[in-house]
Amino acid sequence: MSNEPSKKKNWVYWLLFIVTIVVVFIIGMLTTSVVERRAERVAKLQPVTEIGEWETDNAVWGENYPREYESFLNMKDTSFRSMFSGSAEIDYLELYPELVVLWAGYGFSKGYNQGRGHIYAIKDIREIMRTGGLVDSPMPSTCWSCKSPDVPRLMNELGVAEFYKGTWFDKGSEIIHPIGCLDCHDPKTMNLRLSRPALIEALERQGKKMEDITHQEMRSLVCAQCHVEYYFKKDGNYLTFPWDNGYTAEDMETYYDNIQFADWTHKLSRAPMLKGQHPDYELFKTGIHYARNVACADCHMPYKVSGGIKFTDHHIQSPLNAISISCQVCHRESEEQLRNDVYTQQQKVLQIRRIAEKAIAKAHIEAKVCWDNGATEEEMAPILKLIRHAQWRWDWAAASNSMGFHSPVEMLRVLGTSIEKAEKARGMLSVVLVKHDVSIPIEFPDISTKEKAQQFIGLNIESMNKDKEALLNKIMKDWGEPILR
């Protein structure tokens, strides 16, 4: 008697069993998803507090969105430091003293630190040496633009152009809440929105309409309100993005040259200089993540789940401190491998960046020697333009956060052109030096530390520290402690 029918039945039973398991699993996943979405919906439909149109206190928003607010407060922790950045306080002038020479005659030669995170935005700008104080000319009011949700509130009260006028002292007592909810969210709908007119104006000049912007694009554009290159138009210090020709370093260089704009005249070389801000968005647009439709928030504000509710982590930080929920959402390599991949690229970028900044520092010093020995405006004009362009391209790269990781290929390309222009300027400077009977190579000063470099460019550190102490005392008396919530 044959067992064939019995074997066929067994096979059918096993197939049914496997199919049943798969179906149950899928139903379970769908049920979990429905429950999570329902929980999210219920949480959103039951606000605890009515949020006003211009509510700037992040703690008030936190009453309705406790998970987001709790994660936001994690930015108070400044213990994380990666190989090149993180949230720890880092004095970049101590690490790279050539920067003091590059910014001679400008506030950044006095102080330039790693940003510790959004929650410290107001505290840190109050305390940095470059703000200008009781002796030096203070910074314009426009410098508050990216520091607080009190900014859009004041812009609404005063008008945008009026907000930009004056010095940062004029409105400092009103700027008390650190970067937070109102900067990026509509208080009625919680939809992402742009609260800074400079970005809206720049996009409109390019023919882009707000209603055509997708939610995924907004998850980068809310960051692009501040993490971009910008300048202050001299008439009224009106905040403007130089994007009319495009987003590249060369596009913006052409824009600035065409309007003959300069942030300051270099104290040593007398070159009309440009100070790069932090063109993170522009550099990011040239990288692989942007090409794959990844948004800033995907990496710096990844999704988390707590109590069955999915929410966005508002602990805005380096993805290297949250690799499992940032990088490994897409990448399957180990945390160690991913971290090492980032560091390898960053180390290569830094190596080339250091070549650029050392060459530019030498060019500034050599230019000073030329002036001191009777060089003429005609001789120096083409050289100063090369120095301006070399430093702009270096600064466009160096001021971008991530040590190039947002787009390492573009970063290295721009730094390469910076080195090219710096060395061409130095070659032309050698000709001028010889023409004026100066032996080459010249003897360079010792700028191996921040203090030595500052002393070389003529900064009086003792006087600067006294002025800063007096400034901080005045700020504390007039404004009180900054809010960290």
Secondary structure, 3 states (H helix, E strand, C coil): CCCHHHHHHHHHHHHHHHHHHHHHHHHHHHHHHHHHHHHHHHHHHCCCCCCCCCCCCHHHHHHHCHHHHHHHHHHHCCCCECCCCECCCCEHHHHCCHHHHHCCCCHHHCCCECCCCHHHHHHHHHHCHHHCCCCCCCCEHHHHCCCCCHHHHHHHHHCHHHHHCCEHHHHCCCCCCCCCHHHHECCCCCCECCCCHHHHHHHHHCCCCHHHCCHHHHHHHHHHCCCCCCEEECCCCEEECCCCCCCCHHHHHHHHHHCCCCCEECCCCCCEECCCCCCHHHHHCCCHHHHCCCCHHHHHCCEEEECCEEEECCCCCCHHHCCCCCHHHCCCCCHHHHHHHHHHHHHHHHHHHHHHHHHHHHHHHHHHHHHHCCCCHHHHHHHHHHHHHHHHHHHHHHCCCCCCCCCHHHHHHHHHHHHHHHHHHHHHHHHHHHHCCCCCCCCCCCCCCHHHHHHHCCCCHHHHHHHHHHHHHHHHHHHCCCCCC
